[in-house]
Amino acid sequence: MNTVMIPLIYLLAFVAVILLVQTAAGLIFAAGDRTQRVNRRLTMMGAGMSREQVYMALVRRPVQAGPRDQRLARIYERFTLYCRQAGVAASPQRIVLVTVGIAGAIWMVGLMLATSNSPLQFMFNGVASLIAALLLAVTGVWLWLRRQRNGRLKKIEEQLPVALDIVSRALRAGHPVISAIHLAADEMGDPLGSEFGLIVDETIYGIEFEDALVNLAERTGSADAHFFAVSINIQSETGGNLAEILQGLASVIRGRRTLAKRVKSLASEGRASAILISILPVIVVGIQFIIQPQLYISKFSDPIFWPTVAVTAFVYMTGWVIIHRIVNFKY
């Protein structure tokens, strides 16, 4: 009896393990598929947050956090808008603190690697290393923010034709325009799905629909989103078939994206060379300033040093502008 039951028990255990693994894999893949299908706004609302809380969390308008000076307030507002366009959830104050922390870490590494023969020379080396560390940290954080913004903008411009197709088909089916945008917001993923959802939220809060579209273009920084807002605003004033207008706009955006990809593939070698040529001198000079700042400090008293630095900086910026114009052009 035992000899018969033992293989049966092993077989049942094997089948149970297979079913358990299959069920767990199905749940994991289903959760991953749901994460890919929904956007952040719907996820936050599904978690129990109210529509107002979701709106405040996604828009992040600085009401009283900015400085009182008007010039500083404008700079703060622009930086906040840039961070919002990059999709960065951190506040400008936190980004500044992170930049200072990175600069401090680089400075400490530079002080440990620097060599000095006297306390006075060590002090000068420390000041020079601190300046170089700040420049490297600010440059690195800015390049990261710029990359995040360009990546988010690219996703928005890739999703916008699909969203316009959804809106156009909903309009042909008889839905009003705000209902069609709501449908697109529920169907699209991030970042455009959440941005379209914010249009619906703003109209619910009493903002005019045209102003909500202008806010969309400002939040995203996309020229195609601006064209979308302008198209609906003009149609609301002059009349016409909005479905056909949006369908034509989607075709134009797809054509521009196809041309942009073709231009990018043809200019990829030049862009890589331009990035390497532009960044390499800054990195080399910054690392030398951090590790061995006395190489430059010892030349400060030379009368030809600062004119040479000015001429080199001017030639570098001129070359950077020329290379940027060659590899980046309007199409």
C-alpha positions, 0 to 999 in steps of 0.5 A: 500500500505504501509503495503505491501511495508514495509515487501518487503523493509525489505526482500530486505534489508535482502537479500542485507546484506546477499549478502554484507557479502558474498561478503566481506567474499569471498574477505577476504578469497580469499586474505588470500588464495592468501597470502598463495599461493604466496611467499614474492618475488612474492608479492614484485614483484607484488607490483612494485619492480624491480627484483634487488630491490627484490634481494637486499631486500631479500639477504641483503648482508652487503657491507660496514656496517661491521667493518674494523677489520678482526676478527670483520668483520668475526664475523659480517658476521657470525652473519649476515648470522645467522640472514639471515638464521633465516629469520629476516629482521632486521640488526645486528645493530638493533638487538644489539640495541634491546638487549641493550634496553631489558637489560636496561628495565630489569636493571631499573626494578631490580633497582626499586626492589633492596633494599640498605642501603647505596649509595655505596651498591646501586652502587654495586647492580646497577653494578651487576644488569646491568651485570645480565640484559645484560646476560639475554637479550643476552640469551633471544635474542639468544634463540629467533634467534635460534628458528626462524632459526630452525623453518625456517630450518624446513619449508625449509626441509619440502618444499624441497621434494615437490619442487624437485618433481615439478622440476623433473616433469618439467624436464621430460616435457622437461623444462631446469633445470633453467626453472624448478626451476623458475616454482617451485619458482612460485608455492612454498610458503615461505621460499623456494619459495623466495629462489628458486626465488633468484637462478633464479635472480642470474643466470639472473645477470650473476652468474653461476648456480652452484654458485647460488646453493651453495649460496642457501645452504649457505643462508638457512643453510640446509643440504638437500639444500646442497645435492640438490646443490651437486647433480646438480653440480655432474650431470652437470659434469658427466651426467645422468638423473637429474630427477631421481636423484632429485626424489631419493633425494626427497625420501631420504629427506622424509625418513629422515624427517619421521625418524626425527619426529619419533625420536623427538616424542620418545625423546620429554620428555627427550628434555623437561626435558633437556630444563627445567634443563638447563634454570632454574638455569640461570633464577633463578640466573639471577633474584636473581642477579637483585632483590637482588644482595647483596646476591652474592656481600656479598660473593665475599670476601669469599675465597671459593666463586670463586672456588665454582663458577668455579666448579659449572660452570664446572659441569653445562656445563658438564651436559649441554653437556651430556644432549645435546648429549643424546637428540640430535644425528645424524640419 
